[in-house]
């Protein structure tokens, strides 16, 4: 085994780091260039604008609110599935992931169309019932939490499953109460899960402009979008994007910092305890009641609303236009998915077969695009292409490029897990039979990866299909995609006309979640 | 399918392919047009498609906010790929005219519309007219409780009940008009008072109407045709609209208009497109489908529209040509914290 580990990191790993980082960072650098082009008087006015403070406090309180509500939704679900012996826990686990099938911009549209004096509920009841329309801070919090809590759920769940029961038993044997065990033994062990799940939720909130726009709650991302869309004060837009980037870095830093020095390891392995027989109890009722509540709010209500509005439009008449957008989305998503997987394979391969700090770094750089706020990245690309590569400005290529850089991280998971399971012995055998390292890789390892490469491609493809921010800023003039057309209808408050596009996007996202669930199942 | 049929169908397919690949080239060798449209896609795509179909010209449209596109044209300069700017309002066209970006249009175009609907040096013509209105909920607002002037809306009794769209070009032109009618200071004070009165900012006009129907706000300041579009598909739509007292700036008449860029290399194609927009077909479309006012008199009036003469009576006397200071308005809106 040790013969295959090369202490010296390969030089091309360095090149890869350089290219992948550069691919995202260079456009971002153009935000800086653009931001400092204004004269000093204008700069002072922009930086000290009182609105910036308002945006900052709005963005922070939105993030805090979404995190809090997400924890409230995610923790019980994780607890029920990981800690209690409840019949049908699979169903509860699926409920924790299902909301990923509804992208936030679509959830906002659907929930806006549900409430109010003239929403789906009011119209179906002949305006006998109605509930106030969601909007403002609480509207944005609710929508973003309902869409993003699954990231926390997945993290909580695996953390709860990996807690060594011996620790609790010890605490009980020393006379601790249940409550004390929860607060002193279990909760502290959830810190990493809270941080990494929370980070994902936070990054999504920082990136969002579509929900805040529909809910009319001003945040940094929305302000960037408004500047881009209506006034296009490019200098101010660049400053706002920089502020957003700074907040993202701060979040990443806080997460890394909070985990530093944290030790939750143990000597030896967990000895699984025999689980009590599954029974029907008050807990079961509570668990299913809570799950039903979460599912109906996060999936049931939006689907109901979209279907209602779909009945108000001439679906058959819209089919040709819908097909055109579907084709446009697929045409841009496909090359991005293939490119992302092709790029990810060698990086993941090096990370596992030639582990060194440098190849690990290389693997980490795949996440840069994912963590960067989408609007900041798109805006950076616009500035960059106008200045440096005018031939690429507003082209299809730029859209595919942006998709690839942003969603390449989605390809890592499936590739990694398969490569970990594929024994290096097979490659070594090929080498011993005279194959060169390249031949061994192409003829032995790559065929093993075939299925996971397909999965990785599908993940990236479906993410691109439902992407809104990159598509809306970077798609070439006149280029029709599902997301752009849906957004056009949403912006014009054409609720019925938006419904077919919404259904198409939900279908794509449902495939994505189906894939996620089937992978979960095959790994558990 | 047996081999012979397969052969047959394949040769048919080849024939079809050859025919379709020859046709458009034969009709129009490389005639193309790039339009920057500040008008919303859902409103104008049908008529642009009709132009494409009848002429066979290859049209590319970049949709965006009117101000965004006007500024993009200024930045792109002589290298701009645009031949045509189709703006949602007169303000952006005025700004482009002032910047010298627009070419003079030939008489064959300008004489098609009355003077009210073009600028003095003939660099843009209106394609349709629209009015600013006061939209309200007839369920929650009694007819005698309507505000008389747009300045009334800063009264505490309207607190949190009004919706507007500060990032929308038509709204911005209305603000420009207010600065001309009432001065910059009074306009700034009005904007600040409105903001303090918790006026709700929507992204566009249509969501204001939806917000009134949903019960989120009771009043709104949109263009006139958005409500008519909702009403056309649903007569019972629970929103109404009216004007403020005659001459109020908020009743202003604005236009959507079109200009040709000096940098355009497709001059004759661009002129063809503008003439098409002024043709009875296009004008009838704007009236019957978009519920705007036609700029030529060759169309059948829409029954949903209040006659243009009466709208003229409500409107303030404003020279659209003077509304060219978009930049100052954008700056004002930023300073007040609305953009």
Interface residues (C-beta under 8 A of the other chain):
Chain A: X49 X50 X51 X54 X112 X115 X116 X117 X118 X119 X130 X132 X133 X135 X213 X214 X216 X218 X226 X227 X228 X229 X230 X231 X232 X233 X236 X390 X394 X477 X478 X488 X489 X491 X492 X493 X494 X495 X496 X497
Chain B: X34 X40 X41 X42 X60 X61 X62 X63 X64 X65 X67 X68 X71 X72 X79 X139 X167 X168 X169 X200 X201 X202 X203 X204 X206 X207 X209 X210 X211 X213 X214 X215 X216 X233 X237 X238 X330 X333 X334 X337 X339
